[in-house]
């Protein structure tokens, strides 16, 4: 199992890019400081579940999705 902080960092960054948001835009949506967003994506910050839920709402996804290991990410496009 991959480290949960690494999973979260990867999933937040992927969701942010899917919505074409900068870290600053995500921070504004989630009402979190931009440097905190950066710290989470770099795995140097460990957010509370409440903060993860705020990210999920800002990224139009679920808390569970941000914490999930998505095995299909390794599958080639068909």
Backbone as ProteinMPNN parsed JSONL, in Angstrom:
{"seq_chain_A": "XXXXXXXXXXXXXXXXXXXXXXXXXXXXXXXXXXXXXXXXXXXXXXXXXXXXXXXXXXXXXXXXXXXXXXXXXXXXXX", "coords_chain_A": {"N_chain_A": [[0.833, -1.182, 0.0], [0.524, 2.17, -0.83], [1.904, 5.115, 0.664], [-0.318, 7.153, 2.488], [-0.135, 9.943, 2.471], [1.287, 10.425, 0.142], [-0.538, 9.406, -1.725], [-2.69, 11.183, -1.329], [-1.474, 13.636, -2.026], [-0.858, 13.193, -4.742], [-3.44, 12.729, -5.79], [-4.819, 15.121, -5.196], [-3.33, 16.954, -6.705], [-3.743, 15.918, -9.302], [-6.54, 16.18, -9.54], [-6.759, 18.936, -9.322], [-5.367, 19.785, -11.593], [-7.013, 18.614, -13.525], [-9.222, 20.255, -13.356], [-8.066, 22.498, -14.227], [-6.863, 24.338, -12.447], [-4.872, 26.644, -10.629], [-2.543, 26.402, -7.869], [-3.038, 28.55, -6.23], [-5.664, 29.289, -6.968], [-7.045, 26.977, -6.15], [-6.519, 27.099, -3.416], [-7.932, 29.425, -2.726], [-10.569, 28.616, -3.3], [-10.859, 26.567, -1.41], [-10.444, 27.934, 0.871], [-7.939, 28.074, 2.102], [-4.521, 28.625, 2.862], [-2.245, 29.32, 0.192], [0.384, 28.395, 0.37], [0.065, 26.252, 2.033], [-1.362, 24.469, 0.45], [0.624, 23.923, -1.44], [2.491, 22.692, 0.269], [1.122, 20.356, 0.979], [0.897, 19.085, -1.529], [3.58, 18.633, -1.949], [4.103, 16.857, -0.012], [4.952, 17.608, 2.541], [3.329, 18.571, 4.423], [0.704, 17.545, 6.609], [-2.483, 17.2, 6.344], [-5.57, 17.691, 8.226], [-8.507, 15.591, 8.386], [-10.711, 17.18, 8.029], [-9.706, 19.311, 6.542], [-9.019, 17.911, 4.234], [-11.584, 17.26, 3.38], [-12.492, 19.818, 2.73], [-10.845, 20.357, 0.566], [-11.808, 18.376, -1.169], [-14.438, 19.264, -1.689], [-13.843, 21.727, -2.935], [-12.566, 20.752, -5.166], [-14.506, 19.444, -6.499], [-15.095, 16.754, -5.967], [-14.942, 13.732, -3.987], [-14.105, 13.146, -0.536], [-13.281, 10.532, -0.1], [-12.419, 9.819, -2.688], [-10.144, 11.405, -2.944], [-8.474, 10.153, -1.199], [-8.14, 7.645, -2.174], [-6.512, 4.832, -3.655], [-5.959, 4.672, -6.909], [-6.053, 2.192, -9.005], [-6.41, 2.087, -11.746], [-4.969, 4.145, -12.833], [-2.591, 3.306, -13.761], [-3.141, 1.938, -16.006], [-2.987, 1.572, -19.539], [-4.36, 3.846, -21.981], [-7.222, 2.886, -23.817]], "CA_chain_A": [[0.0, 0.0, 0.0], [1.254, 3.424, -0.931], [1.743, 6.072, 1.753], [-1.544, 7.936, 2.32], [0.23, 11.318, 2.136], [1.637, 10.413, -1.277], [-1.804, 9.248, -2.453], [-3.427, 12.44, -1.242], [-0.762, 14.637, -2.817], [-1.041, 12.886, -6.162], [-4.844, 12.88, -6.163], [-5.157, 16.548, -5.182], [-2.689, 17.587, -7.868], [-4.43, 15.447, -10.511], [-7.871, 16.806, -9.584], [-6.532, 20.362, -9.561], [-5.014, 19.936, -13.012], [-8.203, 18.266, -14.302], [-10.071, 21.449, -13.358], [-7.232, 23.59, -14.726], [-6.732, 25.312, -11.365], [-3.561, 26.846, -10.021], [-2.567, 26.189, -6.422], [-3.659, 29.749, -5.654], [-7.11, 29.189, -7.178], [-7.536, 25.928, -5.268], [-6.459, 27.624, -2.053], [-9.048, 30.363, -2.555], [-11.806, 27.822, -3.255], [-10.892, 25.782, -0.179], [-10.189, 28.87, 1.964], [-6.706, 27.593, 2.724], [-3.369, 29.356, 2.356], [-1.622, 28.693, -0.97], [1.594, 27.661, 0.763], [-0.381, 24.983, 2.629], [-1.647, 23.606, -0.709], [1.925, 23.499, -1.944], [3.067, 21.759, 1.237], [0.425, 19.071, 0.865], [1.301, 18.464, -2.799], [4.988, 18.222, -1.817], [4.11, 15.868, 1.074], [5.62, 18.1, 3.738], [2.244, 18.906, 5.346], [-0.21, 16.442, 6.848], [-3.736, 17.883, 6.667], [-6.62, 16.982, 8.954], [-9.573, 15.082, 7.515], [-11.568, 18.337, 7.735], [-9.069, 20.031, 5.43], [-9.18, 17.055, 3.052], [-12.976, 17.442, 2.948], [-12.579, 21.127, 2.066], [-10.233, 20.156, -0.761], [-12.728, 17.58, -1.982], [-15.512, 20.143, -2.143], [-13.268, 22.695, -3.866], [-12.15, 20.033, -6.377], [-15.698, 18.807, -7.071], [-14.938, 15.307, -5.823], [-15.234, 13.285, -2.629], [-12.963, 12.894, 0.341], [-12.842, 9.159, -0.381], [-11.671, 9.796, -3.957], [-8.823, 12.002, -2.724], [-7.673, 9.231, -0.393], [-8.159, 6.324, -2.803], [-5.47, 4.39, -4.579], [-6.657, 4.414, -8.166], [-5.224, 1.269, -9.775], [-6.558, 2.309, -13.179], [-4.053, 5.189, -13.306], [-1.448, 2.634, -14.397], [-3.627, 1.247, -17.199], [-2.883, 2.371, -20.77], [-5.617, 4.235, -22.611], [-7.626, 1.95, -24.882]], "C_chain_A": [[0.879, 1.247, 0.0], [0.956, 4.313, 0.278], [0.538, 6.981, 1.489], [-1.232, 9.395, 1.973], [0.603, 11.436, 0.658], [0.386, 10.277, -2.144], [-2.568, 10.567, -2.493], [-2.779, 13.508, -2.108], [-1.001, 14.425, -4.311], [-2.481, 13.152, -6.603], [-5.299, 14.338, -6.148], [-4.581, 17.23, -6.409], [-3.397, 17.186, -9.164], [-5.804, 16.104, -10.647], [-7.752, 18.289, -9.878], [-6.221, 20.612, -11.035], [-6.197, 19.606, -13.921], [-9.136, 19.471, -14.417], [-9.329, 22.689, -13.849], [-7.117, 24.716, -13.705], [-5.275, 25.439, -10.948], [-3.675, 26.519, -8.533], [-3.262, 27.366, -5.734], [-5.183, 29.704, -5.806], [-7.729, 28.12, -6.282], [-7.57, 26.419, -3.824], [-7.624, 28.572, -1.786], [-10.367, 29.606, -2.442], [-11.967, 27.095, -1.92], [-10.697, 26.645, 1.076], [-9.017, 28.403, 2.826], [-5.561, 28.387, 2.108], [-2.699, 28.599, 1.213], [-0.374, 27.906, -0.583], [1.242, 26.323, 1.418], [-0.718, 23.985, 1.524], [-0.338, 23.054, -1.26], [2.561, 22.46, -1.026], [2.428, 20.387, 1.181], [0.846, 18.361, -0.412], [2.742, 17.992, -2.764], [5.189, 17.222, -0.685], [4.913, 16.309, 2.288], [4.608, 18.573, 4.786], [1.304, 17.718, 5.44], [-1.555, 17.025, 7.283], [-4.682, 17.02, 7.509], [-7.666, 16.497, 7.953], [-10.543, 16.207, 7.149], [-11.009, 19.137, 6.566], [-9.184, 19.217, 4.146], [-10.6, 17.195, 2.504], [-13.166, 18.787, 2.253], [-11.951, 21.073, 0.675], [-11.198, 19.417, -1.679], [-13.85, 18.455, -2.533], [-15.005, 21.138, -3.185], [-12.904, 22.051, -5.207], [-13.298, 19.248, -7.022], [-15.58, 17.279, -7.078], [-15.3, 14.932, -4.388], [-13.947, 13.118, -1.835], [-12.395, 11.504, 0.069], [-12.011, 9.092, -1.655], [-10.271, 10.378, -3.782], [-7.897, 11.078, -1.947], [-7.526, 7.845, -1.023], [-6.927, 6.074, -3.655], [-6.188, 3.95, -5.838], [-5.81, 3.506, -9.049], [-5.304, 1.503, -11.282], [-5.617, 3.391, -13.7], [-2.845, 4.596, -14.012], [-1.843, 1.943, -15.707], [-3.448, 2.132, -18.432], [-4.254, 2.699, -21.303], [-5.932, 3.255, -23.731], [-8.569, 2.606, -25.825]], "O_chain_A": [[1.852, 1.342, 0.748], [-0.137, 4.253, 0.842], [0.392, 7.516, 0.39], [-2.001, 10.022, 1.244], [0.276, 12.427, 0.005], [0.261, 10.945, -3.171], [-3.03, 11.006, -3.546], [-3.469, 14.209, -2.847], [-1.307, 15.366, -5.043], [-2.713, 13.733, -7.663], [-6.084, 14.746, -7.004], [-5.272, 17.999, -7.078], [-3.625, 18.032, -10.03], [-6.187, 16.534, -11.735], [-8.57, 18.84, -10.614], [-6.753, 21.542, -11.642], [-6.373, 20.235, -14.964], [-9.764, 19.679, -15.455], [-9.886, 23.786, -13.884], [-7.252, 25.893, -14.042], [-4.538, 24.453, -10.919], [-4.778, 26.378, -8.005], [-3.994, 27.177, -4.762], [-5.908, 30.046, -4.872], [-8.805, 28.322, -5.719], [-8.537, 26.179, -3.101], [-8.235, 28.514, -0.719], [-11.192, 29.921, -1.584], [-13.066, 27.017, -1.37], [-10.774, 26.147, 2.2], [-9.081, 28.343, 4.054], [-5.637, 28.778, 0.943], [-2.595, 27.373, 1.258], [-0.11, 26.851, -1.159], [2.026, 25.376, 1.364], [-0.404, 22.799, 1.637], [-0.216, 21.855, -1.513], [3.107, 21.462, -1.497], [3.109, 19.371, 1.32], [1.124, 17.162, -0.388], [3.1, 17.05, -3.47], [6.312, 16.789, -0.426], [5.491, 15.477, 2.988], [4.985, 18.932, 5.902], [1.126, 16.976, 4.475], [-1.749, 17.314, 8.463], [-4.602, 15.791, 7.501], [-7.697, 16.949, 6.808], [-11.133, 16.184, 6.069], [-11.76, 19.588, 5.701], [-9.425, 19.781, 3.079], [-10.791, 17.242, 1.289], [-13.923, 18.882, 1.287], [-12.463, 21.669, -0.272], [-11.377, 19.797, -2.836], [-14.169, 18.385, -3.72], [-15.663, 21.367, -4.2], [-12.928, 22.708, -6.248], [-13.089, 18.487, -7.967], [-15.918, 16.614, -8.057], [-15.895, 15.73, -3.664], [-12.859, 12.971, -2.391], [-11.178, 11.321, 0.014], [-11.005, 8.384, -1.7], [-9.318, 9.902, -4.4], [-6.675, 11.205, -2.027], [-6.861, 6.973, -0.464], [-6.382, 6.981, -4.284], [-6.936, 2.972, -5.83], [-4.937, 3.99, -9.769], [-4.377, 1.16, -12.015], [-5.482, 3.538, -14.915], [-2.155, 5.284, -14.765], [-0.988, 1.428, -16.428], [-3.731, 3.329, -18.371], [-5.204, 1.94, -21.112], [-5.054, 2.846, -24.491], [-9.018, 1.979, -26.784]]}, "name": "protein", "num_of_chains": 1, "seq": "XXXXXXXXXXXXXXXXXXXXXXXXXXXXXXXXXXXXXXXXXXXXXXXXXXXXXXXXXXXXXXXXXXXXXXXXXXXXXX"}
